[in-house]
Amino acid sequence: MSFILACCLFGLGFEAGGGLTYEVPRGADVDEYTPALSWGAEIGLRDILPGIGFDVGMRLFGLEFEDRFDTTWQVRRWEGYFFDGSAVFESWPYIKGPLGLKIRAGGSCVPWKWYSDDELIPVVPEDTTQDTTYMEAVDFGVLLGASIMYRPVRFLILDLGLNHRHVLSLDADKYGEEDVDERFLEVYIGARARF
């Protein structure tokens, strides 16, 4: 209650919503993986300055690829979460009307795991005195995007947009020099309530 009162006093807007994202992998490790739908949710503040706000969000993702190993086929799956924080610019304080433009730029925390036939993929160390590790880590990345917004009524906003996501490789010491950055093109549609 006090948060809503503070938003009213300082002229801030509050948003909450979610949507679907079509994830297209474009990195060297995941380029052959099948694009997939994922869901997510986000909340945000608006008009910290005119048109300027901030979003935080979470999205579960999972990409699969059927790989041949000797004479058998294995389903490889890369899955995890995108925890995003981004600064947002909206055009509505400057251009009135039901349509608007939103631009976002921010960063991500990406905990992930890599499976083969539902089992974590092991990484056997060259030094046999060390324990076997598995394909799982927490990486970080950057996020850039833009969307067209439609506001049929004052409290409802519909979004259609594109994101470019770049997940940085931070695990070369664990997985070797072949560990590379991953890139994704995201097409998303969402709905948010604004208070």
C-alpha positions as CSV (number, residue, x, y, z in Angstrom):
1,M,0.0,0.0,0.0
2,S,2.8,2.4,0.9
3,F,4.5,1.6,-2.4
4,I,1.4,2.5,-4.4
5,L,1.0,5.7,-2.4
6,A,4.6,6.7,-3.1
7,C,4.1,6.1,-6.8
8,C,1.1,8.4,-6.7
9,L,2.9,11.1,-4.8
10,F,5.9,11.2,-7.2
11,G,4.0,10.6,-10.4
12,L,5.5,7.2,-11.0
13,G,3.8,4.4,-13.0
14,F,3.9,0.8,-12.0
15,E,3.6,-2.1,-14.5
16,A,3.2,-5.9,-14.2
17,G,2.7,-8.5,-17.0
18,G,4.1,-11.3,-19.0
19,G,4.2,-12.9,-22.4
20,L,5.6,-15.4,-24.8
21,T,8.9,-15.3,-26.6
22,Y,10.1,-17.2,-29.7
23,E,13.8,-17.9,-29.1
24,V,16.0,-18.2,-32.1
25,P,19.5,-19.5,-31.1
26,R,22.4,-18.0,-33.2
27,G,25.5,-18.8,-31.2
28,A,28.2,-21.3,-32.2
29,D,27.2,-23.9,-29.6
30,V,23.5,-23.6,-30.1
31,D,23.1,-22.7,-33.7
32,E,21.7,-26.1,-34.6
33,Y,19.2,-26.1,-31.8
34,T,15.5,-25.8,-32.6
35,P,13.9,-22.4,-31.9
36,A,11.4,-22.7,-29.1
37,L,8.7,-20.8,-27.3
38,S,9.3,-19.7,-23.7
39,W,7.2,-17.7,-21.1
40,G,8.2,-15.0,-18.8
41,A,7.0,-12.2,-16.4
42,E,8.2,-8.8,-15.5
43,I,7.4,-5.8,-13.4
44,G,8.6,-2.2,-13.8
45,L,8.5,1.4,-12.8
46,R,7.7,4.2,-15.3
47,D,8.3,7.9,-15.6
48,I,11.2,8.1,-13.1
49,L,12.0,10.8,-15.6
50,P,9.6,11.6,-18.5
51,G,9.5,8.4,-20.6
52,I,12.3,6.7,-18.6
53,G,11.7,3.6,-16.5
54,F,13.2,0.4,-15.3
55,D,12.1,-3.3,-15.7
56,V,13.1,-6.5,-13.9
57,G,11.9,-9.8,-15.3
58,M,12.3,-13.6,-15.3
59,R,12.0,-16.1,-18.1
60,L,12.4,-19.9,-18.3
61,F,14.0,-21.1,-21.5
62,G,14.8,-24.5,-23.1
63,L,16.3,-25.4,-26.4
64,E,16.7,-28.9,-27.9
65,F,18.8,-30.6,-30.6
66,E,18.8,-34.2,-31.7
67,D,22.4,-35.3,-32.1
68,R,23.9,-38.5,-33.5
69,F,26.4,-40.3,-31.2
70,D,27.9,-43.4,-32.8
71,T,24.8,-45.4,-33.8
72,T,22.3,-43.8,-31.5
73,W,20.5,-40.5,-31.3
74,Q,20.6,-38.3,-28.3
75,V,18.4,-35.3,-27.4
76,R,20.5,-32.5,-26.1
77,R,18.8,-29.8,-24.1
78,W,20.1,-26.4,-22.9
79,E,17.8,-24.9,-20.3
80,G,17.8,-22.3,-17.6
81,Y,16.5,-18.8,-16.7
82,F,17.0,-15.3,-17.9
83,F,16.9,-12.9,-15.0
84,D,16.8,-9.5,-16.7
85,G,17.2,-5.9,-15.5
86,S,16.9,-3.1,-18.1
87,A,16.4,0.6,-18.5
88,V,13.4,1.5,-20.7
89,F,12.5,4.5,-22.8
90,E,8.9,5.0,-23.9
91,S,7.7,7.5,-26.5
92,W,4.3,8.3,-25.0
93,P,5.3,11.4,-23.0
94,Y,6.4,13.0,-26.3
95,I,4.1,11.4,-28.9
96,K,0.5,11.0,-27.9
97,G,-1.8,8.3,-29.2
98,P,-2.6,4.6,-28.7
99,L,0.6,3.5,-30.4
100,G,4.0,3.9,-28.9
101,L,7.7,2.8,-29.2
102,K,9.7,1.2,-26.4
103,I,13.5,0.8,-26.4
104,R,15.3,-1.2,-23.8
105,A,18.9,-1.9,-22.8
106,G,20.1,-3.9,-19.9
107,G,21.8,-7.0,-18.5
108,S,21.0,-10.6,-17.6
109,C,22.0,-13.2,-15.1
110,V,21.7,-16.6,-16.7
111,P,21.9,-19.8,-14.6
112,W,21.8,-22.8,-17.1
113,K,22.3,-26.5,-17.4
114,W,23.1,-28.7,-20.4
115,Y,21.5,-32.2,-20.6
116,S,21.8,-35.2,-22.9
117,D,18.9,-37.6,-22.7
118,D,17.8,-35.9,-19.4
119,E,21.2,-36.4,-17.7
120,L,23.7,-33.6,-17.0
121,I,26.6,-33.7,-19.5
122,P,29.8,-34.5,-17.7
123,V,33.1,-32.7,-18.3
124,V,35.9,-35.2,-17.6
125,P,39.0,-33.3,-16.4
126,E,42.5,-33.9,-17.9
127,D,43.9,-34.2,-14.5
128,T,42.5,-37.5,-13.2
129,T,43.0,-36.4,-9.5
130,Q,40.2,-33.8,-10.0
131,D,36.5,-34.5,-9.7
132,T,34.3,-34.7,-12.8
133,T,32.3,-31.4,-13.3
134,Y,29.1,-31.0,-15.2
135,M,27.8,-28.6,-17.9
136,E,26.1,-26.1,-15.6
137,A,27.0,-22.5,-14.7
138,V,25.8,-19.0,-14.0
139,D,26.7,-16.5,-16.8
140,F,25.9,-12.9,-17.5
141,G,24.9,-11.1,-20.7
142,V,23.5,-8.0,-22.3
143,L,20.1,-7.3,-23.8
144,L,19.0,-4.8,-26.4
145,G,15.5,-4.5,-27.8
146,A,12.6,-2.5,-29.2
147,S,8.9,-3.0,-29.4
148,I,5.7,-1.4,-30.7
149,M,3.2,-0.8,-28.0
150,Y,-0.6,-0.6,-28.3
151,R,-2.8,0.9,-25.5
152,P,-6.4,0.1,-26.2
153,V,-7.4,1.3,-22.7
154,R,-5.5,3.4,-20.2
155,F,-4.6,0.4,-17.9
156,L,-3.7,-2.2,-20.6
157,I,-0.6,-2.3,-22.9
158,L,0.1,-4.9,-25.6
159,D,3.6,-5.4,-26.9
160,L,5.2,-6.8,-30.1
161,G,8.9,-6.6,-30.3
162,L,12.4,-7.9,-31.0
163,N,15.4,-8.5,-28.6
164,H,19.0,-9.3,-29.2
165,R,20.5,-11.2,-26.3
166,H,24.2,-11.9,-25.9
167,V,25.3,-14.3,-23.2
168,L,29.0,-13.9,-22.4
169,S,31.3,-16.9,-22.1
170,L,32.7,-16.9,-18.5
171,D,33.7,-20.6,-18.2
172,A,36.7,-21.1,-20.5
173,D,38.7,-22.2,-17.4
174,K,36.1,-24.9,-16.7
175,Y,35.0,-26.0,-20.2
176,G,38.1,-25.1,-22.3
177,E,38.8,-22.6,-25.0
178,E,36.0,-23.9,-27.2
179,D,33.5,-22.3,-24.8
180,V,32.1,-19.3,-26.6
181,D,29.5,-16.5,-26.3
182,E,25.9,-17.4,-27.2
183,R,23.6,-15.1,-29.1
184,F,19.8,-15.1,-29.5
185,L,17.2,-13.3,-31.5
186,E,13.9,-13.1,-29.6
187,V,10.5,-12.2,-31.0
188,Y,8.0,-11.6,-28.2
189,I,4.4,-10.7,-27.6
190,G,3.2,-9.6,-24.2
191,A,0.5,-7.8,-22.2
192,R,1.0,-5.5,-19.2
193,A,-1.2,-3.7,-16.8
194,R,-0.2,-0.2,-15.8
195,F,-1.3,1.4,-12.6
